[in-house]
Amino acid sequence: MKRKNTIKLLAKQSPKEIKIVWLWTRITTLILMLVFGIVVKITTTIMKLNNGWLAWGLLVYFTVVALSGICYLVVIPWEYNYHRYQVFDDYLAFQKGLFFRSTTYVPFIRIQHITVDQGPFLRMKNLASLTIHTAATDHEIVGLKYSDATWLREEILQKVKQVENDV
């Protein structure tokens, strides 16, 4: 049975390669968090600061980091399904979220500038992120093919110019 009160999904979705980038990013973050905990443990051992509270605190830290890291890795396929965008005549729409889903609509007249960025993991897969800057906040479409990101940037800029000319 289909639910009546669900958000309608937007048409455009990032390429499937973004799931690999998210996986690499999250594994890197998990490793860095675990290394930080190990450094704290070694430092406190060398300084002979090992008391009961610190030991329990580190145990809680490692448990939370490990469990949250595993959860962030497991949810990637479901998160991908709800990470979408679409360009309409007067506005740009973004969707994100897994448990708490949101759709944001940005009128073209509010857009101040657009940037195309690539981090190392995105660059390895020839992907990019497109960031839409408004006066209030920034909105990001992550994981577009680099050529699609630059094309979409130009298309949005043309729509912004058209809206500004109409006003």
C-alpha positions as CSV (number, residue, x, y, z in Angstrom):
1,M,0.0,0.0,0.0
2,K,1.4,3.4,-1.0
3,R,1.5,6.2,1.5
4,K,-0.5,9.3,0.6
5,N,1.6,11.8,2.5
6,T,5.0,11.2,1.0
7,I,7.1,13.8,-0.8
8,K,7.1,13.4,-4.5
9,L,10.7,12.7,-5.7
10,L,12.3,15.2,-8.1
11,A,13.5,14.0,-11.5
12,K,17.3,14.4,-11.5
13,Q,19.7,12.3,-9.5
14,S,23.4,12.2,-9.2
15,P,25.3,9.4,-11.0
16,K,25.7,6.2,-9.0
17,E,29.5,6.9,-8.6
18,I,28.6,9.4,-5.8
19,K,27.9,6.4,-3.6
20,I,31.5,5.3,-3.9
21,V,32.7,8.9,-3.1
22,W,30.4,9.0,-0.1
23,L,31.8,5.6,1.0
24,W,35.4,6.7,0.7
25,T,34.6,10.0,2.5
26,R,32.9,8.3,5.4
27,I,35.5,5.6,5.7
28,T,38.2,8.3,5.8
29,T,36.3,10.2,8.5
30,L,35.8,7.0,10.5
31,I,39.5,6.2,10.3
32,L,40.5,9.7,11.4
33,M,38.1,9.6,14.4
34,L,39.5,6.2,15.5
35,V,43.1,7.5,15.1
36,F,42.2,10.5,17.2
37,G,40.9,8.2,20.0
38,I,44.0,6.0,19.8
39,V,46.2,9.1,20.1
40,V,44.3,10.3,23.1
41,K,44.6,6.8,24.6
42,I,48.3,6.6,24.0
43,T,48.9,10.2,25.3
44,T,46.9,9.5,28.5
45,T,48.8,6.2,29.0
46,I,52.2,7.9,28.6
47,M,51.2,10.7,30.9
48,K,49.7,8.1,33.4
49,L,46.3,9.8,33.4
50,N,44.5,6.5,33.2
51,N,41.7,6.7,35.7
52,G,38.3,5.0,35.7
53,W,36.4,8.0,34.2
54,L,38.8,8.4,31.4
55,A,38.8,4.7,30.5
56,W,35.0,4.7,30.5
57,G,35.0,7.9,28.4
58,L,37.3,6.4,25.8
59,L,35.2,3.2,25.7
60,V,32.1,5.3,25.1
61,Y,33.9,7.4,22.5
62,F,35.1,4.3,20.5
63,T,31.7,2.7,20.8
64,V,29.8,5.8,19.5
65,V,32.4,6.3,16.7
66,A,32.2,2.7,15.6
67,L,28.4,2.4,15.7
68,S,27.7,5.7,14.0
69,G,30.4,5.0,11.4
70,I,28.8,1.7,10.6
71,C,25.3,3.3,10.4
72,Y,26.6,6.0,8.1
73,L,28.1,3.4,5.8
74,V,25.0,1.2,5.7
75,V,22.5,4.0,4.9
76,I,24.4,5.2,1.7
77,P,22.1,3.3,-0.8
78,W,18.9,4.7,0.8
79,E,20.3,8.2,1.2
80,Y,21.2,8.1,-2.5
81,N,17.5,7.5,-3.5
82,Y,16.4,10.8,-1.8
83,H,19.3,13.0,-2.9
84,R,17.8,14.8,-5.9
85,Y,17.3,18.1,-7.7
86,Q,15.3,19.6,-10.6
87,V,15.4,22.8,-12.6
88,F,12.0,24.4,-13.2
89,D,11.1,27.6,-15.1
90,D,11.2,29.9,-12.1
91,Y,13.1,28.1,-9.5
92,L,15.5,25.3,-8.6
93,A,14.5,22.5,-6.2
94,F,16.6,20.3,-4.0
95,Q,15.7,17.2,-2.0
96,K,17.7,15.5,0.7
97,G,17.3,13.4,3.8
98,L,16.8,9.8,4.8
99,F,14.6,9.9,7.9
100,F,13.8,13.6,7.8
101,R,13.3,14.5,4.2
102,S,13.1,18.0,2.9
103,T,12.5,19.8,-0.4
104,T,14.0,23.3,-0.8
105,Y,12.9,25.6,-3.6
106,V,15.2,28.4,-4.6
107,P,13.8,31.1,-6.9
108,F,16.3,32.2,-9.6
109,I,15.9,35.8,-8.5
110,R,17.5,34.9,-5.1
111,I,20.6,33.3,-6.6
112,Q,23.7,35.5,-6.2
113,H,26.4,33.2,-7.7
114,I,27.2,29.6,-8.4
115,T,30.5,27.6,-7.9
116,V,31.6,24.3,-9.2
117,D,34.0,22.5,-6.8
118,Q,35.9,19.2,-6.8
119,G,37.5,17.5,-3.8
120,P,40.0,14.7,-4.2
121,F,37.5,11.9,-4.1
122,L,35.1,13.7,-6.5
123,R,38.0,14.3,-8.9
124,M,38.9,10.6,-8.9
125,K,35.5,9.8,-10.3
126,N,35.3,12.9,-12.6
127,L,32.5,14.3,-10.5
128,A,31.9,17.8,-9.0
129,S,29.6,19.6,-6.7
130,L,27.6,22.6,-7.7
131,T,26.9,25.2,-5.0
132,I,24.1,27.7,-5.3
133,H,24.8,30.8,-3.2
134,T,21.9,33.0,-2.0
135,A,22.0,35.9,0.5
136,A,20.6,33.6,3.2
137,T,22.4,30.3,2.7
138,D,24.1,27.9,0.3
139,H,22.6,24.9,-1.5
140,E,24.7,22.1,-2.9
141,I,24.2,19.5,-5.5
142,V,26.9,16.9,-4.9
143,G,28.1,14.3,-7.4
144,L,27.3,15.7,-10.8
145,K,29.5,14.6,-13.6
146,Y,32.0,17.5,-14.1
147,S,30.7,18.3,-17.6
148,D,27.0,18.2,-16.4
149,A,27.9,20.5,-13.5
150,T,29.5,23.2,-15.7
151,W,26.5,22.8,-18.2
152,L,24.0,23.1,-15.4
153,R,25.8,26.2,-14.0
154,E,25.5,27.9,-17.3
155,E,21.9,27.0,-17.7
156,I,21.0,28.3,-14.2
157,L,23.0,31.5,-14.9
158,Q,21.0,32.1,-18.1
159,K,17.8,31.6,-16.2
160,V,19.0,34.0,-13.5
161,K,19.8,36.7,-16.2
162,Q,16.4,36.1,-17.8
163,V,14.6,36.6,-14.5
164,E,16.6,39.7,-13.8
165,N,15.7,41.2,-17.2
166,D,12.0,40.5,-16.6
167,V,12.0,42.4,-13.3
